[in-house]
Amino acid sequence: MKYCPNCGAELRAEAKFCPSCGYNLEQEVPNENGSQEPFVQVTSNEQFELELEKAEGLNVTRAEIKKHAQKKLSGRYGEWCKTILLLIGANIVAGFIFRFAYVRFFTNSLLNLFNPYDYSGYYDYGYSYTRPFSGASLFLWFLVMIAALVLMFLVAALSTAVLQWCAIHTLRGNRADGLQIFAYFIKAQKNRVLKANILIAIYTFLWSLLFVIPGIVKSASYAMTNYLLEKDDTLSASDAILLSRQIMYGYKMEFLILRYSFFFWNLIAVFQLTNFYIMPYQNVTEIQFLDTLYNHYVEQHNENEAKTPAAAVDASL
């Protein structure tokens, strides 16, 4: 059987040109033995290995980071169950209060708007007709709706902090207890963790108003904030955010690729049961990446400090 050396198409024995790509078969260059090299077709049975690109300077692949995270979580998913249940419950309660207040406020507003008995007075049978809902009632439901919206915002912000601190504890071999971690936020952290995560949520929301993409990029810039707060007890909320932006510079895209590699897992997370697997897995994976990046940053910082005195001596000479 004769094949085209250019595209691999099957040829007739007397063909001078390839009918598929037009390759001139008479211009083939013979090999050292004087015979022409046949075209080698790649069969579907051959195995190919896809190697993920390594994060610049980190010398580690995303596959290796995920593998290490799974190793750390082996046999420890149960530790996360109470934390995940509490977070799911808090989100459900906050969402229910908001929806209930929202429905009551707008239903009452519409009833007042289209109520035909828009006046009071006495009729033949001595009955008085007035609006069924007062302005004070509407204002009260409006306040409840706003308070529930703020509660949802706080739950979302603090959920990120609790999950990331649980991931840090898992990587260090400690027990991941979200309730104890939250109590530690309140009692021992002087509200710096709460303040940092609320600021991050506000900044990300404001950046998201610019066509969403800037908000996604900024969320990567702030990703290391909780890791830094846990690493250094003396670091303030604003300093942790600033340092996170500095360390994540040049690595935001790599972090976002890692984060959105869990996209399809998060799609099925609406069934809630998968959260007991995907929440620990994703958060430990992200913290493992941040831990690797932080160690790389410290090494570079130490190398630069070591070179600075030598450069200063050379300059003085």
LINNOR-V127202 format. One record per residue. N is the residue number from 0. SS is DSSP state (2 for helix, 1 for strand, 0 for the rest). PSI is psi in radians with two decimals (NA if undefined). Layout:
# LINNOR-V127202
n:N ss:SS psi:PSI
n:N ss:SS psi:PSI
This chain:
# LINNOR-V127202
n:0 ss:0 psi:2.38
n:1 ss:1 psi:2.39
n:2 ss:1 psi:2.65
n:3 ss:0 psi:2.23
n:4 ss:0 psi:-0.19
n:5 ss:0 psi:-0.82
n:6 ss:0 psi:-0.18
n:7 ss:0 psi:0.13
n:8 ss:0 psi:2.58
n:9 ss:1 psi:2.37
n:10 ss:1 psi:2.73
n:11 ss:0 psi:2.74
n:12 ss:0 psi:-0.59
n:13 ss:0 psi:0.10
n:14 ss:0 psi:2.41
n:15 ss:0 psi:-0.37
n:16 ss:1 psi:2.58
n:17 ss:0 psi:2.18
n:18 ss:0 psi:-0.28
n:19 ss:0 psi:-0.83
n:20 ss:0 psi:-0.13
n:21 ss:0 psi:0.25
n:22 ss:0 psi:2.36
n:23 ss:1 psi:1.87
n:24 ss:2 psi:-0.36
n:25 ss:2 psi:-0.17
n:26 ss:2 psi:0.16
n:27 ss:0 psi:2.46
n:28 ss:0 psi:2.13
n:29 ss:0 psi:2.71
n:30 ss:0 psi:-2.95
n:31 ss:0 psi:-0.52
n:32 ss:0 psi:-0.04
n:33 ss:0 psi:-0.10
n:34 ss:0 psi:2.72
n:35 ss:0 psi:2.47
n:36 ss:0 psi:2.19
n:37 ss:0 psi:2.67
n:38 ss:0 psi:2.25
n:39 ss:0 psi:2.04
n:40 ss:0 psi:2.38
n:41 ss:0 psi:2.10
n:42 ss:0 psi:2.77
n:43 ss:0 psi:-0.20
n:44 ss:0 psi:-0.28
n:45 ss:0 psi:2.47
n:46 ss:0 psi:2.37
n:47 ss:0 psi:2.45
n:48 ss:0 psi:2.11
n:49 ss:0 psi:2.04
n:50 ss:0 psi:2.09
n:51 ss:0 psi:2.55
n:52 ss:0 psi:2.48
n:53 ss:0 psi:2.49
n:54 ss:0 psi:2.37
n:55 ss:0 psi:2.06
n:56 ss:0 psi:-0.18
n:57 ss:0 psi:-0.34
n:58 ss:0 psi:0.73
n:59 ss:0 psi:2.50
n:60 ss:0 psi:2.84
n:61 ss:2 psi:-0.63
n:62 ss:2 psi:-0.69
n:63 ss:2 psi:-0.67
n:64 ss:2 psi:-0.77
n:65 ss:2 psi:-0.68
n:66 ss:2 psi:-0.72
n:67 ss:2 psi:-0.66
n:68 ss:2 psi:-0.76
n:69 ss:2 psi:-0.63
n:70 ss:2 psi:-0.74
n:71 ss:2 psi:-0.53
n:72 ss:2 psi:-0.12
n:73 ss:0 psi:2.09
n:74 ss:0 psi:0.13
n:75 ss:0 psi:0.17
n:76 ss:2 psi:-0.52
n:77 ss:2 psi:-0.49
n:78 ss:2 psi:-0.47
n:79 ss:2 psi:-0.24
n:80 ss:2 psi:-0.84
n:81 ss:2 psi:-0.74
n:82 ss:2 psi:-0.80
n:83 ss:2 psi:-0.71
n:84 ss:2 psi:-0.73
n:85 ss:2 psi:-0.72
n:86 ss:2 psi:-0.73
n:87 ss:2 psi:-0.75
n:88 ss:2 psi:-0.74
n:89 ss:2 psi:-0.72
n:90 ss:2 psi:-0.71
n:91 ss:2 psi:-0.78
n:92 ss:2 psi:-0.84
n:93 ss:2 psi:-0.74
n:94 ss:2 psi:-0.67
n:95 ss:2 psi:-0.79
n:96 ss:2 psi:-0.74
n:97 ss:2 psi:-0.80
n:98 ss:2 psi:-0.70
n:99 ss:2 psi:-0.82
n:100 ss:2 psi:-0.66
n:101 ss:2 psi:-0.80
n:102 ss:2 psi:-0.79
n:103 ss:2 psi:-0.74
n:104 ss:2 psi:-0.86
n:105 ss:2 psi:-0.53
n:106 ss:2 psi:-0.81
n:107 ss:2 psi:-0.66
n:108 ss:2 psi:-0.74
n:109 ss:2 psi:-0.68
n:110 ss:2 psi:-0.70
n:111 ss:2 psi:-0.58
n:112 ss:2 psi:-0.69
n:113 ss:2 psi:0.18
n:114 ss:0 psi:2.12
n:115 ss:0 psi:-0.39
n:116 ss:0 psi:1.27
n:117 ss:0 psi:0.44
n:118 ss:0 psi:2.94
n:119 ss:0 psi:2.61
n:120 ss:0 psi:2.92
n:121 ss:1 psi:2.43
n:122 ss:0 psi:-2.87
n:123 ss:0 psi:-0.65
n:124 ss:0 psi:0.14
n:125 ss:0 psi:0.35
n:126 ss:0 psi:2.59
n:127 ss:1 psi:2.35
n:128 ss:0 psi:2.18
n:129 ss:0 psi:3.05
n:130 ss:0 psi:2.38
n:131 ss:0 psi:-0.37
n:132 ss:0 psi:2.25
n:133 ss:0 psi:2.92
n:134 ss:2 psi:-0.58
n:135 ss:2 psi:-0.67
n:136 ss:2 psi:-0.74
n:137 ss:2 psi:-0.74
n:138 ss:2 psi:-0.64
n:139 ss:2 psi:-0.78
n:140 ss:2 psi:-0.56
n:141 ss:2 psi:-0.74
n:142 ss:2 psi:-0.70
n:143 ss:2 psi:-0.71
n:144 ss:2 psi:-0.77
n:145 ss:2 psi:-0.73
n:146 ss:2 psi:-0.70
n:147 ss:2 psi:-0.62
n:148 ss:2 psi:-0.73
n:149 ss:2 psi:-0.69
n:150 ss:2 psi:-0.74
n:151 ss:2 psi:-0.71
n:152 ss:2 psi:-0.76
n:153 ss:2 psi:-0.70
n:154 ss:2 psi:-0.74
n:155 ss:2 psi:-0.73
n:156 ss:2 psi:-0.79
n:157 ss:2 psi:-0.43
n:158 ss:2 psi:-0.72
n:159 ss:2 psi:-0.77
n:160 ss:2 psi:-0.81
n:161 ss:2 psi:-0.78
n:162 ss:2 psi:-0.70
n:163 ss:2 psi:-0.67
n:164 ss:2 psi:-0.63
n:165 ss:2 psi:-0.70
n:166 ss:2 psi:-0.69
n:167 ss:2 psi:-0.76
n:168 ss:2 psi:-0.67
n:169 ss:2 psi:-0.78
n:170 ss:2 psi:-0.54
n:171 ss:0 psi:0.01
n:172 ss:0 psi:0.16
n:173 ss:0 psi:2.90
n:174 ss:0 psi:2.33
n:175 ss:0 psi:1.60
n:176 ss:0 psi:1.80
n:177 ss:2 psi:-0.59
n:178 ss:2 psi:-0.77
n:179 ss:2 psi:-0.65
n:180 ss:2 psi:-0.74
n:181 ss:2 psi:-0.71
n:182 ss:2 psi:-0.62
n:183 ss:2 psi:-0.64
n:184 ss:2 psi:-0.79
n:185 ss:2 psi:-0.77
n:186 ss:2 psi:-0.74
n:187 ss:2 psi:-0.23
n:188 ss:0 psi:0.04
n:189 ss:0 psi:0.63
n:190 ss:0 psi:0.18
n:191 ss:2 psi:-0.59
n:192 ss:2 psi:-0.77
n:193 ss:2 psi:-0.80
n:194 ss:2 psi:-0.76
n:195 ss:2 psi:-0.78
n:196 ss:2 psi:-0.56
n:197 ss:2 psi:-0.73
n:198 ss:2 psi:-0.73
n:199 ss:2 psi:-0.76
n:200 ss:2 psi:-0.72
n:201 ss:2 psi:-0.82
n:202 ss:2 psi:-0.78
n:203 ss:2 psi:-0.70
n:204 ss:2 psi:-0.77
n:205 ss:2 psi:-0.72
n:206 ss:2 psi:-0.54
n:207 ss:2 psi:-0.36
n:208 ss:0 psi:-0.34
n:209 ss:0 psi:1.15
n:210 ss:0 psi:0.56
n:211 ss:0 psi:-0.85
n:212 ss:2 psi:-0.82
n:213 ss:2 psi:-0.59
n:214 ss:2 psi:-0.66
n:215 ss:2 psi:-0.76
n:216 ss:2 psi:-0.74
n:217 ss:2 psi:-0.57
n:218 ss:2 psi:-0.58
n:219 ss:2 psi:-0.62
n:220 ss:2 psi:-0.62
n:221 ss:0 psi:0.05
n:222 ss:0 psi:-0.53
n:223 ss:0 psi:0.02
n:224 ss:2 psi:-0.89
n:225 ss:2 psi:-0.64
n:226 ss:2 psi:-0.74
n:227 ss:2 psi:-0.65
n:228 ss:2 psi:-0.66
n:229 ss:2 psi:-0.55
n:230 ss:2 psi:-0.65
n:231 ss:0 psi:1.96
n:232 ss:0 psi:-0.36
n:233 ss:0 psi:-0.10
n:234 ss:0 psi:2.25
n:235 ss:0 psi:2.93
n:236 ss:2 psi:-0.85
n:237 ss:2 psi:-0.65
n:238 ss:2 psi:-0.65
n:239 ss:2 psi:-0.71
n:240 ss:2 psi:-0.77
n:241 ss:2 psi:-0.76
n:242 ss:2 psi:-0.63
n:243 ss:2 psi:-0.76
n:244 ss:2 psi:-0.66
n:245 ss:2 psi:-0.78
n:246 ss:2 psi:-0.64
n:247 ss:2 psi:-0.12
n:248 ss:0 psi:2.15
n:249 ss:0 psi:-0.12
n:250 ss:0 psi:0.11
n:251 ss:2 psi:-0.74
n:252 ss:2 psi:-0.75
n:253 ss:2 psi:-0.68
n:254 ss:2 psi:-0.73
n:255 ss:2 psi:-0.65
n:256 ss:2 psi:-0.74
n:257 ss:2 psi:-0.78
n:258 ss:2 psi:-0.78
n:259 ss:2 psi:0.02
n:260 ss:0 psi:-0.21
n:261 ss:0 psi:0.25
n:262 ss:2 psi:-0.86
n:263 ss:2 psi:-0.53
n:264 ss:2 psi:-0.72
n:265 ss:2 psi:-0.44
n:266 ss:2 psi:-0.70
n:267 ss:2 psi:0.04
n:268 ss:2 psi:-0.17
n:269 ss:2 psi:-0.35
n:270 ss:2 psi:-0.02
n:271 ss:0 psi:-0.70
n:272 ss:0 psi:-0.60
n:273 ss:0 psi:-0.30
n:274 ss:2 psi:-0.51
n:275 ss:2 psi:-0.26
n:276 ss:2 psi:-0.81
n:277 ss:2 psi:-0.61
n:278 ss:2 psi:-0.89
n:279 ss:2 psi:-0.76
n:280 ss:2 psi:-0.86
n:281 ss:2 psi:-0.77
n:282 ss:2 psi:-0.70
n:283 ss:2 psi:-0.65
n:284 ss:2 psi:-0.80
n:285 ss:2 psi:-0.73
n:286 ss:2 psi:-0.59
n:287 ss:2 psi:-0.72
n:288 ss:2 psi:-0.81
n:289 ss:2 psi:-0.63
n:290 ss:2 psi:-0.74
n:291 ss:2 psi:-0.75
n:292 ss:2 psi:-0.70
n:293 ss:2 psi:-0.77
n:294 ss:2 psi:-0.66
n:295 ss:2 psi:-0.70
n:296 ss:2 psi:-0.74
n:297 ss:2 psi:-0.73
n:298 ss:2 psi:-0.80
n:299 ss:2 psi:-0.71
n:300 ss:2 psi:-0.74
n:301 ss:2 psi:-0.67
n:302 ss:2 psi:-0.71
n:303 ss:2 psi:-0.66
n:304 ss:2 psi:-0.60
n:305 ss:2 psi:-0.57
n:306 ss:2 psi:-0.43
n:307 ss:2 psi:-0.85
n:308 ss:2 psi:-0.69
n:309 ss:2 psi:-0.69
n:310 ss:2 psi:-0.64
n:311 ss:2 psi:-0.66
n:312 ss:2 psi:-0.74
n:313 ss:2 psi:-0.68
n:314 ss:2 psi:-0.64
n:315 ss:2 psi:-0.52
n:316 ss:0 psi:NA
